[in-house]
Amino acid sequence: MSEPTMTGQDAAPSRTARPRLRPVVYGVGAALTGVLAVASCGTDNGNGGAGTFTPTPTAPATSSFSGTAPSGMSSWAESKKAEASASASAAASSASARASEFEASVSAESERARAEAKKQLAKVRGRGNATNDVSMVGVPLSQTHNVRALLVTMTNRTDKPASFAVQVDFSDSHGKVVETVVVGAQNVKPGQKAERYAISHKPPEPHLTAELVKAQRY
């Protein structure tokens, strides 16, 4: 059987369908033209359209580096040492000021007793006659505003009123005495106790060891 012959009217749609591809082709061409135009504008430096050359960065040469710190670093290190020294000095001054404030809270009577105790201890040879009547205990820093202090208790074991003079030495880790504190109590009744604070003016750190050196009853 022979295939039916297409008439002119039936073939017309095939002739009109081909031009539909042209806009797509034109659109691609226009897009490519636009890309070329953008590329041309990006590379044009005003010298006839020649491209601009961007050099590739290179690492700095290190063969001549000596490894020695700049002079500025040395100055910085020296300044830090000076700051540390100033900080330590400020800490010591602060500790002394706090100790003075703590001592100021002690009564004037205790201060007079301390002055008399120093005079009495200057006469004592050896450790004195009342070391067995004196005890010491450390006071928590939280209770003294970060001031190192000992509570010294003096007990009158005699049958008549007595006064006491006590010397406490504070030593560092090498056994060197760095501070001496004197406390005293006057007219303690028989069988009674008197309590006084032995206050250090040194910072709470480094640690110091307290020792009862002399105790005199008079």
C-alpha atoms as a printed R data frame, in Angstrom:
    type eleno elety resid chain resno      x      y       z
1   ATOM     1    CA   MET     A     1  0.000  0.000   0.000
2   ATOM     2    CA   SER     A     2  1.387  3.414  -0.875
3   ATOM     3    CA   GLU     A     3  1.669  6.117   1.774
4   ATOM     4    CA   PRO     A     4 -0.763  9.004   1.479
5   ATOM     5    CA   THR     A     5  0.569 12.044  -0.263
6   ATOM     6    CA   MET     A     6  0.700 15.202   1.853
7   ATOM     7    CA   THR     A     7 -1.029 18.175   0.376
8   ATOM     8    CA   GLY     A     8  0.393 21.679   0.427
9   ATOM     9    CA   GLN     A     9 -1.782 22.566   3.338
10  ATOM    10    CA   ASP     A    10 -0.608 19.560   5.345
11  ATOM    11    CA   ALA     A    11  3.094 20.383   4.690
12  ATOM    12    CA   ALA     A    12  2.760 24.040   5.677
13  ATOM    13    CA   PRO     A    13  3.237 23.455   9.387
14  ATOM    14    CA   SER     A    14  6.633 21.843   8.759
15  ATOM    15    CA   ARG     A    15  7.838 24.939   6.851
16  ATOM    16    CA   THR     A    16  6.768 27.284   9.630
17  ATOM    17    CA   ALA     A    17  8.218 25.143  12.481
18  ATOM    18    CA   ARG     A    18 11.880 25.527  11.402
19  ATOM    19    CA   PRO     A    19 12.202 29.292  12.044
20  ATOM    20    CA   ARG     A    20 11.337 28.713  15.753
21  ATOM    21    CA   LEU     A    21 14.951 27.582  16.339
22  ATOM    22    CA   ARG     A    22 16.338 30.888  15.160
23  ATOM    23    CA   PRO     A    23 15.516 32.911  18.330
24  ATOM    24    CA   VAL     A    24 17.321 30.308  20.436
25  ATOM    25    CA   VAL     A    25 20.384 30.476  18.215
26  ATOM    26    CA   TYR     A    26 20.267 34.234  18.217
27  ATOM    27    CA   GLY     A    27 19.870 34.289  21.988
28  ATOM    28    CA   VAL     A    28 22.966 32.133  22.470
29  ATOM    29    CA   GLY     A    29 24.869 34.293  20.081
30  ATOM    30    CA   ALA     A    30 23.792 37.405  21.907
31  ATOM    31    CA   ALA     A    31 24.795 35.880  25.235
32  ATOM    32    CA   LEU     A    32 28.230 35.010  23.928
33  ATOM    33    CA   THR     A    33 28.559 38.492  22.532
34  ATOM    34    CA   GLY     A    34 27.675 39.912  25.939
35  ATOM    35    CA   VAL     A    35 30.286 37.746  27.643
36  ATOM    36    CA   LEU     A    36 32.910 38.853  25.163
37  ATOM    37    CA   ALA     A    37 31.903 42.449  25.683
38  ATOM    38    CA   VAL     A    38 32.226 42.139  29.479
39  ATOM    39    CA   ALA     A    39 35.586 40.438  29.128
40  ATOM    40    CA   SER     A    40 36.739 43.148  26.790
41  ATOM    41    CA   CYS     A    41 35.686 45.871  29.217
42  ATOM    42    CA   GLY     A    42 37.368 44.131  32.122
43  ATOM    43    CA   THR     A    43 40.712 43.843  30.333
44  ATOM    44    CA   ASP     A    44 40.749 47.170  28.584
45  ATOM    45    CA   ASN     A    45 43.208 49.521  30.309
46  ATOM    46    CA   GLY     A    46 42.936 52.312  27.815
47  ATOM    47    CA   ASN     A    47 45.915 51.091  25.768
48  ATOM    48    CA   GLY     A    48 44.139 49.721  22.770
49  ATOM    49    CA   GLY     A    49 42.352 46.956  24.623
50  ATOM    50    CA   ALA     A    50 45.488 45.231  26.017
51  ATOM    51    CA   GLY     A    51 44.872 43.053  29.137
52  ATOM    52    CA   THR     A    52 46.061 44.171  32.572
53  ATOM    53    CA   PHE     A    53 48.833 41.959  34.071
54  ATOM    54    CA   THR     A    54 48.555 41.092  37.757
55  ATOM    55    CA   PRO     A    55 51.877 39.776  39.210
56  ATOM    56    CA   THR     A    56 51.713 36.643  41.352
57  ATOM    57    CA   PRO     A    57 52.825 37.414  44.954
58  ATOM    58    CA   THR     A    58 55.988 35.677  46.081
59  ATOM    59    CA   ALA     A    59 57.120 34.704  49.575
60  ATOM    60    CA   PRO     A    60 59.717 36.993  51.168
61  ATOM    61    CA   ALA     A    61 63.287 35.774  51.183
62  ATOM    62    CA   THR     A    62 64.292 34.241  54.508
63  ATOM    63    CA   SER     A    63 67.869 33.233  53.811
64  ATOM    64    CA   SER     A    64 69.223 36.370  55.492
65  ATOM    65    CA   PHE     A    65 66.973 36.173  58.597
66  ATOM    66    CA   SER     A    66 69.171 35.922  61.677
67  ATOM    67    CA   GLY     A    67 66.455 34.873  64.161
68  ATOM    68    CA   THR     A    68 67.375 37.703  66.527
69  ATOM    69    CA   ALA     A    69 64.401 39.439  68.148
70  ATOM    70    CA   PRO     A    70 63.901 43.048  67.039
71  ATOM    71    CA   SER     A    71 65.103 45.734  69.395
72  ATOM    72    CA   GLY     A    72 61.488 46.604  70.086
73  ATOM    73    CA   MET     A    73 60.941 43.158  71.601
74  ATOM    74    CA   SER     A    74 63.903 43.683  73.912
75  ATOM    75    CA   SER     A    75 62.475 46.995  75.068
76  ATOM    76    CA   TRP     A    76 59.098 45.318  75.612
77  ATOM    77    CA   ALA     A    77 60.709 42.613  77.775
78  ATOM    78    CA   GLU     A    78 62.500 45.217  79.868
79  ATOM    79    CA   SER     A    79 59.275 47.139  80.347
80  ATOM    80    CA   LYS     A    80 57.532 43.945  81.508
81  ATOM    81    CA   LYS     A    81 60.294 43.332  84.062
82  ATOM    82    CA   ALA     A    82 59.864 46.870  85.340
83  ATOM    83    CA   GLU     A    83 56.100 46.364  85.576
84  ATOM    84    CA   ALA     A    84 56.576 43.123  87.533
85  ATOM    85    CA   SER     A    85 58.964 44.840  89.935
86  ATOM    86    CA   ALA     A    86 56.546 47.738  90.401
87  ATOM    87    CA   SER     A    87 53.696 45.278  90.961
88  ATOM    88    CA   ALA     A    88 55.642 43.439  93.676
89  ATOM    89    CA   SER     A    89 56.488 46.737  95.359
90  ATOM    90    CA   ALA     A    90 52.848 47.798  95.202
91  ATOM    91    CA   ALA     A    91 51.778 44.463  96.720
92  ATOM    92    CA   ALA     A    92 54.187 44.943  99.631
93  ATOM    93    CA   SER     A    93 52.969 48.495 100.189
94  ATOM    94    CA   SER     A    94 49.363 47.344 100.035
95  ATOM    95    CA   ALA     A    95 50.008 44.561 102.566
96  ATOM    96    CA   SER     A    96 51.699 47.014 104.915
97  ATOM    97    CA   ALA     A    97 48.822 49.470 104.592
98  ATOM    98    CA   ARG     A    98 46.256 46.754 105.310
99  ATOM    99    CA   ALA     A    99 48.256 45.614 108.342
100 ATOM   100    CA   SER     A   100 48.362 49.171 109.634
101 ATOM   101    CA   GLU     A   101 44.593 49.451 109.209
102 ATOM   102    CA   PHE     A   102 44.122 46.175 111.051
103 ATOM   103    CA   GLU     A   103 46.400 47.329 113.860
104 ATOM   104    CA   ALA     A   104 44.497 50.603 114.065
105 ATOM   105    CA   SER     A   105 41.452 48.616 115.098
106 ATOM   106    CA   VAL     A   106 43.364 47.401 118.169
107 ATOM   107    CA   SER     A   107 42.816 49.447 121.301
108 ATOM   108    CA   ALA     A   108 45.251 52.118 122.468
109 ATOM   109    CA   GLU     A   109 45.762 50.047 125.593
110 ATOM   110    CA   SER     A   110 47.223 47.211 123.527
111 ATOM   111    CA   GLU     A   111 49.553 49.674 121.831
112 ATOM   112    CA   ARG     A   112 50.867 50.902 125.164
113 ATOM   113    CA   ALA     A   113 51.369 47.302 126.257
114 ATOM   114    CA   ARG     A   114 53.376 46.604 123.111
115 ATOM   115    CA   ALA     A   115 55.637 49.575 123.692
116 ATOM   116    CA   GLU     A   116 56.306 48.422 127.258
117 ATOM   117    CA   ALA     A   117 56.838 44.848 126.037
118 ATOM   118    CA   LYS     A   118 59.652 45.986 123.751
119 ATOM   119    CA   LYS     A   119 61.412 47.592 126.699
120 ATOM   120    CA   GLN     A   120 61.040 44.447 128.791
121 ATOM   121    CA   LEU     A   121 62.292 42.126 126.044
122 ATOM   122    CA   ALA     A   122 65.391 44.254 125.576
123 ATOM   123    CA   LYS     A   123 66.414 43.159 129.086
124 ATOM   124    CA   VAL     A   124 65.773 39.458 128.549
125 ATOM   125    CA   ARG     A   125 68.566 36.989 127.948
126 ATOM   126    CA   GLY     A   126 67.570 33.742 126.325
127 ATOM   127    CA   ARG     A   127 63.924 32.930 125.663
128 ATOM   128    CA   GLY     A   128 62.409 34.379 128.810
129 ATOM   129    CA   ASN     A   129 60.442 32.889 131.716
130 ATOM   130    CA   ALA     A   130 56.997 32.527 130.109
131 ATOM   131    CA   THR     A   131 57.347 30.539 126.875
132 ATOM   132    CA   ASN     A   132 55.243 27.743 128.398
133 ATOM   133    CA   ASP     A   133 52.481 30.232 129.178
134 ATOM   134    CA   VAL     A   134 52.127 31.487 125.609
135 ATOM   135    CA   SER     A   135 50.439 29.811 122.625
136 ATOM   136    CA   MET     A   136 49.902 30.985 119.027
137 ATOM   137    CA   VAL     A   137 47.439 30.109 116.289
138 ATOM   138    CA   GLY     A   138 47.164 31.452 112.754
139 ATOM   139    CA   VAL     A   139 44.152 33.562 111.814
140 ATOM   140    CA   PRO     A   140 42.485 32.848 108.417
141 ATOM   141    CA   LEU     A   141 43.286 35.525 105.842
142 ATOM   142    CA   SER     A   142 39.580 35.840 105.088
143 ATOM   143    CA   GLN     A   143 39.068 37.210 108.594
144 ATOM   144    CA   THR     A   144 41.896 39.745 108.429
145 ATOM   145    CA   HIS     A   145 41.341 41.180 104.931
146 ATOM   146    CA   ASN     A   146 44.296 39.197 103.568
147 ATOM   147    CA   VAL     A   147 46.672 40.263 106.341
148 ATOM   148    CA   ARG     A   148 48.903 37.602 107.909
149 ATOM   149    CA   ALA     A   149 48.220 37.496 111.651
150 ATOM   150    CA   LEU     A   150 48.605 35.221 114.667
151 ATOM   151    CA   LEU     A   151 46.419 35.146 117.721
152 ATOM   152    CA   VAL     A   152 48.779 35.085 120.721
153 ATOM   153    CA   THR     A   153 47.303 33.820 123.988
154 ATOM   154    CA   MET     A   154 49.074 34.599 127.269
155 ATOM   155    CA   THR     A   155 47.938 32.720 130.392
156 ATOM   156    CA   ASN     A   156 48.751 33.932 133.883
157 ATOM   157    CA   ARG     A   157 49.385 30.778 135.886
158 ATOM   158    CA   THR     A   158 50.543 32.657 138.964
159 ATOM   159    CA   ASP     A   159 48.555 33.757 142.008
160 ATOM   160    CA   LYS     A   160 48.966 37.479 141.367
161 ATOM   161    CA   PRO     A   161 48.476 39.888 138.433
162 ATOM   162    CA   ALA     A   162 51.200 39.727 135.787
163 ATOM   163    CA   SER     A   163 52.161 41.399 132.533
164 ATOM   164    CA   PHE     A   164 53.581 39.702 129.429
165 ATOM   165    CA   ALA     A   165 55.985 40.578 126.641
166 ATOM   166    CA   VAL     A   166 56.124 38.292 123.590
167 ATOM   167    CA   GLN     A   167 58.375 38.327 120.518
168 ATOM   168    CA   VAL     A   168 57.394 36.512 117.308
169 ATOM   169    CA   ASP     A   169 59.749 36.164 114.350
170 ATOM   170    CA   PHE     A   170 58.599 35.520 110.761
171 ATOM   171    CA   SER     A   171 61.078 33.586 108.588
172 ATOM   172    CA   ASP     A   172 61.157 32.764 104.876
173 ATOM   173    CA   SER     A   173 61.690 29.329 103.307
174 ATOM   174    CA   HIS     A   174 65.468 29.681 103.825
175 ATOM   175    CA   GLY     A   175 65.086 30.283 107.549
176 ATOM   176    CA   LYS     A   176 65.968 33.958 107.286
177 ATOM   177    CA   VAL     A   177 64.090 36.216 109.677
178 ATOM   178    CA   VAL     A   178 62.326 38.849 107.600
179 ATOM   179    CA   GLU     A   179 60.165 40.433 110.287
180 ATOM   180    CA   THR     A   180 59.927 40.648 114.076
181 ATOM   181    CA   VAL     A   181 56.663 41.466 115.860
182 ATOM   182    CA   VAL     A   182 56.212 42.226 119.552
183 ATOM   183    CA   VAL     A   183 52.950 42.052 121.516
184 ATOM   184    CA   GLY     A   184 52.196 42.543 125.159
185 ATOM   185    CA   ALA     A   185 49.463 42.399 127.787
186 ATOM   186    CA   GLN     A   186 49.386 44.135 131.148
187 ATOM   187    CA   ASN     A   187 47.814 43.302 134.486
188 ATOM   188    CA   VAL     A   188 46.417 39.928 133.575
189 ATOM   189    CA   LYS     A   189 44.584 38.532 136.591
190 ATOM   190    CA   PRO     A   190 45.626 35.198 138.154
191 ATOM   191    CA   GLY     A   191 44.312 32.263 136.157
192 ATOM   192    CA   GLN     A   192 43.112 34.566 133.374
193 ATOM   193    CA   LYS     A   193 44.159 34.807 129.711
194 ATOM   194    CA   ALA     A   194 44.950 37.747 127.474
195 ATOM   195    CA   GLU     A   195 44.791 37.574 123.670
196 ATOM   196    CA   ARG     A   196 46.676 39.811 121.266
197 ATOM   197    CA   TYR     A   197 47.295 39.787 117.510
198 ATOM   198    CA   ALA     A   198 50.837 39.475 116.160
199 ATOM   199    CA   ILE     A   199 50.379 41.174 112.782
200 ATOM   200    CA   SER     A   200 52.816 40.895 109.867
201 ATOM   201    CA   HIS     A   201 53.321 43.743 107.409
202 ATOM   202    CA   LYS     A   202 54.564 41.348 104.717
203 ATOM   203    CA   PRO     A   203 52.377 40.194 101.792
204 ATOM   204    CA   PRO     A   204 50.531 36.883 102.364
205 ATOM   205    CA   GLU     A   205 52.699 35.287  99.676
206 ATOM   206    CA   PRO     A   206 55.293 33.828  99.754
207 ATOM   207    CA   HIS     A   207 54.603 31.760 102.843
208 ATOM   208    CA   LEU     A   208 56.398 32.710 106.068
209 ATOM   209    CA   THR     A   209 56.947 30.642 109.208
210 ATOM   210    CA   ALA     A   210 56.143 32.160 112.586
211 ATOM   211    CA   GLU     A   211 58.187 31.271 115.682
212 ATOM   212    CA   LEU     A   212 57.791 32.203 119.333
213 ATOM   213    CA   VAL     A   213 61.247 33.566 120.143
214 ATOM   214    CA   LYS     A   214 60.808 35.191 123.574
215 ATOM   215    CA   ALA     A   215 58.098 35.387 126.217
216 ATOM   216    CA   GLN     A   216 58.614 37.242 129.454
217 ATOM   217    CA   ARG     A   217 56.310 37.558 132.413
218 ATOM   218    CA   TYR     A   218 56.961 40.586 134.638
